[in-house]
Amino acid sequence: MTDLPHLPEHARANREAWDRFAADYAEPGRRNWAAAEPHWGIWHVPEAELRLLPDDLAGRDTIELGCGTAYVSAWLARRGARPVGIDNSPAQLETARRLQDEFGLHFPLHLGIAEELPFEAASFDLAISEYGAALWADPYRWVPEAARVLRPGGRLVFYTNGPLLQLTMPESEAAGPAGRELLRPYFGLFRTEWPDDGSVEFHLPHGEWIRLLRETGFEVERLVEVRAPEDAVNDPRWTYVTPDWARQWPSEEAWVVRKRG
Ligand SMILES: C[S@@+](CC[C@H](N)C(=O)[O-])C[C@H]1O[C@@H](n2cnc3c(N)ncnc32)[C@H](O)[C@@H]1O
């Protein structure tokens, strides 16, 4: 467990933010736990379309980095994997534990940050993050940690906002959703602090993702720029992008990378 005083400043801000957001994620978390088939991101694109998960999950050790309510790990468990989840928010983990009891599906959950994983090197076959570490953790610290805990040949799959969205999203929710104007520079894209709630996100330009991933020992297999489905509807929790915008530009993306060796 990572004590609050030792948390990096962004992780402390995000723990406070996610402990506040957690109540709003409990019911959607339950719906996702109950889903028969995995789906991804705010547009709920089916796994059958994106094919982000390895086919051979049976008996595989998986770690979910920023598991939140841990529905992704529940999906992995139902496919035969041995999941472990780690998250920075005690309140999110409380929801995850309640849902484990409700669905009768238990796996280890740890309080901690993806930048400092409490696991031995080469412990996992798959590291995965859907809007967890992928968005909220410092990539220059969590990506090397993911590489360390993966076995050679293991995969890292992460799903987050695309850089075009990050460039066009106003600072405050009150200013409306992403538009067509570039509001911040692409070069140097890294850390964004949101004034509405004090949370801190991380994004990188694509070239920088590729450099970082390759330098930490990964081969990039796929970058999936996700298009919202034709019948996409906005979840009222997320007002920062419209389905119409996300039909024209990729608001979300998934990286599938493999550890060399
Ligand atoms: C949008 S949720 C995503 C998780 C999951 N897919 C879900 O929706 O429940 C983001 C999660 O990332 C966690 N998180 C933020 N920063 C983190 C960090 N540095 N390490 C691990 N988890 C982190 C938050 O506490 C939160 O539970």
Ligand as a Chemical Component Dictionary entry (heavy atoms), coordinates in Angstrom:
data_LIG
# 
_chem_comp.id                   LIG 
_chem_comp.type                 NON-POLYMER 
_chem_comp.pdbx_formal_charge   0 
_chem_comp.three_letter_code    LIG 
# 
loop_
_chem_comp_atom.comp_id 
_chem_comp_atom.atom_id 
_chem_comp_atom.alt_atom_id 
_chem_comp_atom.type_symbol 
_chem_comp_atom.charge 
_chem_comp_atom.model_Cartn_x 
_chem_comp_atom.model_Cartn_y 
_chem_comp_atom.model_Cartn_z 
_chem_comp_atom.pdbx_ordinal 
LIG C1  C1  C 0  -11.945 5.805 -15.218 1  
LIG S1  S1  S 1  -11.308 4.779 -13.931 2  
LIG C2  C2  C 0  -10.841 3.457 -14.976 3  
LIG C3  C3  C 0  -10.944 2.121 -14.360 4  
LIG C4  C4  C 0  -11.987 1.185 -14.896 5  
LIG N1  N1  N 0  -11.867 0.921 -16.304 6  
LIG C5  C5  C 0  -13.326 1.734 -14.499 7  
LIG O1  O1  O 0  -13.947 2.489 -15.265 8  
LIG O2  O2  O -1 -13.756 1.450 -13.384 9  
LIG C6  C6  C 0  -9.721  5.478 -13.533 10 
LIG C7  C7  C 0  -9.047  4.809 -12.345 11 
LIG O3  O3  O 0  -7.640  5.050 -12.385 12 
LIG C8  C8  C 0  -7.210  5.138 -11.029 13 
LIG N2  N2  N 0  -5.891  5.774 -10.979 14 
LIG C9  C9  C 0  -5.602  7.090 -11.149 15 
LIG N3  N3  N 0  -4.280  7.279 -11.075 16 
LIG C10 C10 C 0  -3.713  6.077 -10.843 17 
LIG C11 C11 C 0  -2.373  5.633 -10.675 18 
LIG N4  N4  N 0  -1.347  6.485 -10.731 19 
LIG N5  N5  N 0  -2.162  4.314 -10.456 20 
LIG C12 C12 C 0  -3.197  3.452 -10.380 21 
LIG N6  N6  N 0  -4.490  3.823 -10.523 22 
LIG C13 C13 C 0  -4.740  5.110 -10.773 23 
LIG C14 C14 C 0  -8.302  5.927 -10.357 24 
LIG O4  O4  O 0  -8.253  5.801 -8.962  25 
LIG C15 C15 C 0  -9.543  5.342 -11.012 26 
LIG O5  O5  O 0  -10.099 4.317 -10.250 27 
# 
loop_
_chem_comp_bond.comp_id 
_chem_comp_bond.atom_id_1 
_chem_comp_bond.atom_id_2 
_chem_comp_bond.value_order 
_chem_comp_bond.pdbx_ordinal 
LIG C1  S1  SING 1  
LIG S1  C2  SING 2  
LIG S1  C6  SING 3  
LIG C2  C3  SING 4  
LIG C3  C4  SING 5  
LIG C4  N1  SING 6  
LIG C4  C5  SING 7  
LIG C5  O1  DOUB 8  
LIG C5  O2  SING 9  
LIG C6  C7  SING 10 
LIG C7  O3  SING 11 
LIG C7  C15 SING 12 
LIG O3  C8  SING 13 
LIG C8  N2  SING 14 
LIG C8  C14 SING 15 
LIG N2  C9  SING 16 
LIG N2  C13 SING 17 
LIG C9  N3  DOUB 18 
LIG N3  C10 SING 19 
LIG C10 C11 SING 20 
LIG C10 C13 DOUB 21 
LIG C11 N4  SING 22 
LIG C11 N5  DOUB 23 
LIG N5  C12 SING 24 
LIG C12 N6  DOUB 25 
LIG N6  C13 SING 26 
LIG C14 O4  SING 27 
LIG C14 C15 SING 28 
LIG C15 O5  SING 29 
# 
